[in-house]
Amino acid sequence: MSPVNTVSAIGAAIRAERKRQRLTQTMLADLCGVSLSFISNLENGKPTTELAKTLNVINTLGLDLTLQRRGE
């Protein structure tokens, strides 16, 4: 698995998982309690996306975010 180290990469991973689960952006927004524009901005890599809301989306999709030292 490739490292996810940019906002754009996080957005792309979220988009891919949303589509894998056959959810629309609207459906995901409703499940997460966020706006459709937030999901769109997140998936498009907007650099000022709120971390707490982003983590909520990640958790709602059933994904884990793991931090580890490079090279380990």
Secondary structure, DSSP 8 states (H G I E B T S, - for coil): -----SHHHHHHHHHHHHHHTT--HHHHHHHHT--HHHHHHHHTT-TT--HHHHHHHHHHTT-------TT-
